[in-house]
Every structure is written in C-alpha cells, then in structure tokens.
Amino acid sequence: MCSSDLMIFFVLSGYFVGGSVLKAVDEGKWSWGNYLSNRLVRLWIVLIPALMLTLFWDSIGIFLNGCEVYDGQYDKLLGSVPHHGHYSISAWTFFGNVFFLHDIFFERFGSDGPIWSLANEFWYYIVFPCIFLSLRGKEKFGTRVIYFLLSVAILFFLLPRRMDDLFLVWLLGVFVYVIEKKKMFLYLKKRSVFSFIFICFMGYLILCHSHFLGMDQRFFKLFKPGFIFQCGIVGVLFAGLLPFLIGYVPQSILYKRVSYLTSEVSYTLYLTHFPLMFFYFCTFRLPSRSVLNFSNLFLFLVYFLVLLGYAFIVWFIFERRTNEVRSFVREMLSKYGFSF
C-alpha cells in the first residue's frame, strides 16, 4: 500500500478514536486509565507478535539471501524496504518500536517498513486528548496548563515535522465526527455529491499509482505534488466521502460477513504482511520486478489470498483475544488501585 493510501486509515482513526475521546468527555466518562489501557492493549496485542514474526522472516531471509539484500540493496526497486544503513533488528530497535519511538529515536524494526504509521497513530492518540482537555473549561486551570505544555512538548520537540503535518490529516476524521454529530452533513447527502467526490477520490488515487500502471509520467507528475500535500489531498477527499459511508447500510448478508471479517483482520494484515512478502520477493523473485499483465495479476491475487490467510491465523491467535486481554489488564491494574 502506498503511503498516501494510509491517509484513509488516518482519517478513520481520527473519526473513531478522536470521536471516542469527545464522546467520553461529553458524557463525563473520561479516564486516562481506561483510555490508555484500551489503546495500548489494542496496539500491543498485534504489534509485539508482528515484530517477532518480522525477526523470524528476516533471519531466514538474511541466512538464505545475505545481509545486503535487507540493507537497502533494492530500495530503489521496492517501496517500504529499509534504505542502506538503516536496517536494524537489534534488541534496542525492537523495544524502541514497541514503545512507538521508531522514526523518532530508532529505526523501523527489520523489514517491516509499513510500521512507520503506527508511531504516528500512537502519538496522535496521546496529543489529541491533551489538546482537547487543555481547551475545554471544565478542567482546573493548572491541569489545563499542564495539558497544553505537554501538547507543545510532543508536537514541537518530540515529533518530527512530517508527523506533525500528518496530524492535520488525522484531525480531519475528528472534524467529520463533530459535524456528523451536529447533523451538518444532511444537506450534502445527495447521490450527485457523493458521485462527484467519489470520482475525484478514485481519480486522484489512480494518479498516485500511475507508475504502477505503466502510464506516461510526463503528464501525471503535474498532479503529484510533494508527499505531505499529496497525503492532504487524499485525506480531504476521503473525509468528504466518509459521511456518506457512515450512513450506508448494506443489505447483502454476504457483503456484511466479508466486510466484517476483513475489517477485523485489517490491523493484523497491515502489521504482518510486508516481512513475509519481502522474504518471498528476496528469495524467489529478485532482481526483477513483475510487469503488469493478466498472469501477474492472477499471481498477485494468489499472493493476496495467501497473505490474508496468514494474517487470519495471526489474528485468530492474538488480536481475536483483544477484549479478553483488556479485561485481564483492567482486573490486574484494579488490584493495584487503578480506577477505570
């Protein structure tokens, strides 16, 4: 998945996670303990096994193909792979990624390049409640000052500029939640408006991926500005689609089951797919890159189904038990005086 495509998930995350913060505060049910335990269990129950699987696949891949393949030899050929001199599977890097400090103080762990956005997500989870609680009037003045200073410290001293910029995309999801809650989108919910935004959204995604489709880049590069601006366009267009998608109620039972299953496994798929895919590519496909034709499209479908099955197995072992682990963590922490 291209980096700009991940803006779809940033907007969704802002809508669901940011929206849950606003709802909890409005209902007087806000608790840092409850919020952090929910977020950390949700992230760690997949992240830690995914890092261990990365170590497993990378170790086999290095043994079979050599270190140079994993240390940026093909970073010009493939996206998301480590650049030369930036590959690391050390214990320090492992724990740096566990605590969401990759791309801040540590390299991304092993070949799991797509993991970059998880650090963004975590720090957005922290900084958004701090900003919101510093602005609302119900907190004590001293507490609001602390939240404000913490927000400034994270945004201006901890996070790199790129993470700060993409926070605006994440906030688009919060914006959609607010105006959806206030029913401000009712006058826009027309089929013609949806069709227009959908065409713009899909058209721009095609432009973003035109190099994969073998299209002439001399024309399309005019519509592909810098990375941050490109992510902003994708985020704004998807945020425009989101109110229509929220109100959509599917009638097909098969559609409901497939969409539910894929949504359940999507986080696991995101964190686990690339090391296995990169291992296969290094072992069986290097040094060429597949051309776009029907046979390779069929192979791509086969690869996707294999990756989906692999992710489902990991999901079944770990992520499926998220609610159980949350209950266990709350029970354990309650014994030590933490309230939820």
Contacts in CASP RR format, 6 or more apart in sequence:
PFRMAT RR
TARGET T0000
AUTHOR 0000-0000-0000
METHOD contacts of the structure
MODEL  1
MCSSDLMIFFVLSGYFVGGSVLKAVDEGKWSWGNYLSNRLVRLWIVLIPA
LMLTLFWDSIGIFLNGCEVYDGQYDKLLGSVPHHGHYSISAWTFFGNVFF
LHDIFFERFGSDGPIWSLANEFWYYIVFPCIFLSLRGKEKFGTRVIYFLL
SVAILFFLLPRRMDDLFLVWLLGVFVYVIEKKKMFLYLKKRSVFSFIFIC
FMGYLILCHSHFLGMDQRFFKLFKPGFIFQCGIVGVLFAGLLPFLIGYVP
QSILYKRVSYLTSEVSYTLYLTHFPLMFFYFCTFRLPSRSVLNFSNLFLF
LVYFLVLLGYAFIVWFIFERRTNEVRSFVREMLSKYGFSF
1 114 0 8 1.000
1 270 0 8 1.000
2 208 0 8 1.000
2 209 0 8 1.000
3 116 0 8 1.000
3 117 0 8 1.000
3 227 0 8 1.000
3 231 0 8 1.000
4 208 0 8 1.000
4 227 0 8 1.000
4 230 0 8 1.000
4 231 0 8 1.000
4 234 0 8 1.000
5 205 0 8 1.000
5 208 0 8 1.000
5 234 0 8 1.000
6 114 0 8 1.000
6 117 0 8 1.000
7 166 0 8 1.000
7 169 0 8 1.000
7 231 0 8 1.000
7 232 0 8 1.000
7 234 0 8 1.000
7 235 0 8 1.000
7 238 0 8 1.000
8 234 0 8 1.000
8 235 0 8 1.000
8 238 0 8 1.000
9 117 0 8 1.000
9 270 0 8 1.000
10 117 0 8 1.000
10 120 0 8 1.000
10 121 0 8 1.000
10 166 0 8 1.000
10 169 0 8 1.000
10 170 0 8 1.000
10 172 0 8 1.000
10 173 0 8 1.000
10 235 0 8 1.000
11 169 0 8 1.000
11 170 0 8 1.000
11 172 0 8 1.000
11 173 0 8 1.000
11 176 0 8 1.000
11 235 0 8 1.000
11 238 0 8 1.000
11 239 0 8 1.000
11 242 0 8 1.000
12 173 0 8 1.000
12 242 0 8 1.000
13 121 0 8 1.000
13 124 0 8 1.000
13 170 0 8 1.000
13 173 0 8 1.000
14 124 0 8 1.000
14 128 0 8 1.000
14 170 0 8 1.000
14 171 0 8 1.000
14 172 0 8 1.000
14 173 0 8 1.000
14 174 0 8 1.000
14 177 0 8 1.000
15 173 0 8 1.000
15 174 0 8 1.000
15 176 0 8 1.000
15 177 0 8 1.000
15 242 0 8 1.000
17 39 0 8 1.000
17 124 0 8 1.000
17 125 0 8 1.000
17 128 0 8 1.000
18 128 0 8 1.000
18 173 0 8 1.000
18 174 0 8 1.000
18 177 0 8 1.000
19 174 0 8 1.000
19 177 0 8 1.000
21 30 0 8 1.000
21 35 0 8 1.000
21 128 0 8 1.000
21 129 0 8 1.000
21 132 0 8 1.000
22 132 0 8 1.000
22 174 0 8 1.000
22 177 0 8 1.000
22 178 0 8 1.000
24 30 0 8 1.000
24 31 0 8 1.000
24 35 0 8 1.000
25 132 0 8 1.000
25 133 0 8 1.000
25 136 0 8 1.000
30 129 0 8 1.000
30 133 0 8 1.000
31 339 0 8 1.000
31 340 0 8 1.000
32 129 0 8 1.000
33 333 0 8 1.000
33 338 0 8 1.000
33 339 0 8 1.000
33 340 0 8 1.000
34 330 0 8 1.000
34 340 0 8 1.000
35 129 0 8 1.000
37 326 0 8 1.000
37 329 0 8 1.000
37 330 0 8 1.000
37 333 0 8 1.000
37 340 0 8 1.000
38 326 0 8 1.000
39 122 0 8 1.000
39 125 0 8 1.000
41 322 0 8 1.000
41 325 0 8 1.000
41 326 0 8 1.000
41 329 0 8 1.000
42 322 0 8 1.000
42 326 0 8 1.000
43 100 0 8 1.000
43 118 0 8 1.000
43 121 0 8 1.000
43 122 0 8 1.000
44 98 0 8 1.000
45 318 0 8 1.000
45 319 0 8 1.000
45 321 0 8 1.000
45 322 0 8 1.000
45 325 0 8 1.000
46 267 0 8 1.000
46 268 0 8 1.000
46 271 0 8 1.000
46 272 0 8 1.000
46 314 0 8 1.000
46 315 0 8 1.000
46 318 0 8 1.000
46 319 0 8 1.000
47 97 0 8 1.000
47 98 0 8 1.000
47 115 0 8 1.000
47 118 0 8 1.000
47 271 0 8 1.000
48 98 0 8 1.000
49 272 0 8 1.000
49 314 0 8 1.000
49 317 0 8 1.000
49 318 0 8 1.000
50 112 0 8 1.000
50 115 0 8 1.000
50 268 0 8 1.000
50 271 0 8 1.000
50 272 0 8 1.000
50 314 0 8 1.000
51 94 0 8 1.000
51 97 0 8 1.000
51 98 0 8 1.000
51 109 0 8 1.000
51 112 0 8 1.000
53 272 0 8 1.000
53 275 0 8 1.000
53 276 0 8 1.000
53 314 0 8 1.000
54 89 0 8 1.000
54 109 0 8 1.000
54 110 0 8 1.000
54 111 0 8 1.000
54 112 0 8 1.000
54 275 0 8 1.000
55 89 0 8 1.000
55 94 0 8 1.000
55 109 0 8 1.000
55 110 0 8 1.000
57 111 0 8 1.000
57 275 0 8 1.000
57 276 0 8 1.000
57 278 0 8 1.000
57 279 0 8 1.000
58 70 0 8 1.000
58 89 0 8 1.000
58 110 0 8 1.000
58 111 0 8 1.000
58 275 0 8 1.000
58 279 0 8 1.000
59 89 0 8 1.000
60 279 0 8 1.000
61 69 0 8 1.000
61 70 0 8 1.000
61 279 0 8 1.000
61 282 0 8 1.000
61 283 0 8 1.000
62 69 0 8 1.000
62 70 0 8 1.000
64 282 0 8 1.000
64 283 0 8 1.000
65 282 0 8 1.000
65 283 0 8 1.000
65 286 0 8 1.000
69 282 0 8 1.000
69 286 0 8 1.000
70 82 0 8 1.000
70 87 0 8 1.000
70 110 0 8 1.000
70 111 0 8 1.000
70 282 0 8 1.000
71 82 0 8 1.000
71 84 0 8 1.000
71 85 0 8 1.000
71 87 0 8 1.000
72 81 0 8 1.000
72 82 0 8 1.000
72 83 0 8 1.000
72 84 0 8 1.000
72 85 0 8 1.000
72 86 0 8 1.000
72 87 0 8 1.000
73 84 0 8 1.000
74 81 0 8 1.000
74 286 0 8 1.000
74 287 0 8 1.000
75 81 0 8 1.000
75 82 0 8 1.000
75 83 0 8 1.000
75 84 0 8 1.000
77 287 0 8 1.000
77 289 0 8 1.000
78 278 0 8 1.000
78 281 0 8 1.000
78 289 0 8 1.000
80 113 0 8 1.000
80 114 0 8 1.000
80 274 0 8 1.000
81 111 0 8 1.000
81 113 0 8 1.000
81 278 0 8 1.000
82 107 0 8 1.000
82 108 0 8 1.000
82 110 0 8 1.000
82 111 0 8 1.000
82 113 0 8 1.000
86 107 0 8 1.000
86 108 0 8 1.000
87 107 0 8 1.000
87 110 0 8 1.000
87 111 0 8 1.000
88 106 0 8 1.000
88 107 0 8 1.000
88 109 0 8 1.000
88 110 0 8 1.000
89 109 0 8 1.000
89 110 0 8 1.000
92 106 0 8 1.000
93 102 0 8 1.000
93 106 0 8 1.000
93 107 0 8 1.000
93 109 0 8 1.000
93 110 0 8 1.000
94 109 0 8 1.000
96 102 0 8 1.000
96 105 0 8 1.000
96 106 0 8 1.000
96 109 0 8 1.000
97 106 0 8 1.000
97 108 0 8 1.000
97 109 0 8 1.000
97 115 0 8 1.000
100 118 0 8 1.000
100 119 0 8 1.000
100 122 0 8 1.000
100 123 0 8 1.000
101 119 0 8 1.000
102 108 0 8 1.000
102 109 0 8 1.000
102 115 0 8 1.000
102 116 0 8 1.000
102 119 0 8 1.000
103 116 0 8 1.000
103 119 0 8 1.000
103 160 0 8 1.000
103 163 0 8 1.000
104 119 0 8 1.000
104 158 0 8 1.000
104 159 0 8 1.000
104 160 0 8 1.000
104 163 0 8 1.000
108 115 0 8 1.000
108 116 0 8 1.000
109 115 0 8 1.000
110 275 0 8 1.000
111 274 0 8 1.000
111 275 0 8 1.000
111 278 0 8 1.000
111 279 0 8 1.000
112 271 0 8 1.000
112 274 0 8 1.000
112 275 0 8 1.000
113 274 0 8 1.000
114 270 0 8 1.000
114 271 0 8 1.000
114 273 0 8 1.000
114 274 0 8 1.000
115 271 0 8 1.000
118 271 0 8 1.000
119 163 0 8 1.000
120 163 0 8 1.000
120 166 0 8 1.000
120 167 0 8 1.000
120 170 0 8 1.000
121 170 0 8 1.000
123 154 0 8 1.000
123 158 0 8 1.000
123 159 0 8 1.000
123 163 0 8 1.000
124 167 0 8 1.000
124 170 0 8 1.000
126 154 0 8 1.000
127 150 0 8 1.000
127 151 0 8 1.000
127 154 0 8 1.000
127 155 0 8 1.000
127 167 0 8 1.000
128 170 0 8 1.000
128 171 0 8 1.000
128 174 0 8 1.000
130 147 0 8 1.000
130 148 0 8 1.000
130 150 0 8 1.000
130 151 0 8 1.000
130 154 0 8 1.000
131 147 0 8 1.000
131 148 0 8 1.000
131 151 0 8 1.000
133 139 0 8 1.000
133 143 0 8 1.000
133 144 0 8 1.000
133 147 0 8 1.000
134 144 0 8 1.000
134 145 0 8 1.000
134 147 0 8 1.000
134 148 0 8 1.000
134 151 0 8 1.000
135 144 0 8 1.000
136 144 0 8 1.000
137 144 0 8 1.000
139 147 0 8 1.000
155 164 0 8 1.000
155 167 0 8 1.000
156 164 0 8 1.000
159 167 0 8 1.000
162 227 0 8 1.000
162 228 0 8 1.000
165 228 0 8 1.000
166 228 0 8 1.000
166 231 0 8 1.000
168 232 0 8 1.000
169 231 0 8 1.000
169 232 0 8 1.000
169 235 0 8 1.000
172 235 0 8 1.000
172 236 0 8 1.000
172 239 0 8 1.000
173 239 0 8 1.000
173 242 0 8 1.000
175 239 0 8 1.000
176 239 0 8 1.000
176 240 0 8 1.000
176 242 0 8 1.000
176 243 0 8 1.000
179 185 0 8 1.000
179 243 0 8 1.000
180 243 0 8 1.000
180 246 0 8 1.000
185 243 0 8 1.000
188 243 0 8 1.000
189 243 0 8 1.000
189 244 0 8 1.000
194 241 0 8 1.000
194 244 0 8 1.000
197 237 0 8 1.000
197 240 0 8 1.000
197 241 0 8 1.000
197 244 0 8 1.000
198 241 0 8 1.000
200 237 0 8 1.000
201 234 0 8 1.000
201 237 0 8 1.000
201 238 0 8 1.000
201 241 0 8 1.000
204 223 0 8 1.000
204 233 0 8 1.000
204 234 0 8 1.000
204 237 0 8 1.000
205 234 0 8 1.000
206 213 0 8 1.000
207 220 0 8 1.000
207 223 0 8 1.000
207 224 0 8 1.000
208 224 0 8 1.000
208 230 0 8 1.000
208 234 0 8 1.000
210 217 0 8 1.000
210 220 0 8 1.000
210 224 0 8 1.000
211 217 0 8 1.000
212 292 0 8 1.000
213 292 0 8 1.000
214 292 0 8 1.000
224 230 0 8 1.000
225 233 0 8 1.000
250 256 0 8 1.000
250 259 0 8 1.000
264 315 0 8 1.000
264 319 0 8 1.000
264 320 0 8 1.000
265 308 0 8 1.000
265 311 0 8 1.000
265 312 0 8 1.000
265 315 0 8 1.000
265 319 0 8 1.000
267 319 0 8 1.000
268 311 0 8 1.000
268 312 0 8 1.000
268 314 0 8 1.000
268 315 0 8 1.000
268 318 0 8 1.000
268 319 0 8 1.000
269 307 0 8 1.000
269 308 0 8 1.000
269 311 0 8 1.000
269 315 0 8 1.000
272 310 0 8 1.000
272 311 0 8 1.000
272 314 0 8 1.000
273 307 0 8 1.000
273 310 0 8 1.000
273 311 0 8 1.000
276 307 0 8 1.000
276 310 0 8 1.000
277 303 0 8 1.000
277 307 0 8 1.000
280 303 0 8 1.000
290 296 0 8 1.000
290 299 0 8 1.000
290 300 0 8 1.000
330 340 0 8 1.000
333 340 0 8 1.000
334 340 0 8 1.000
END
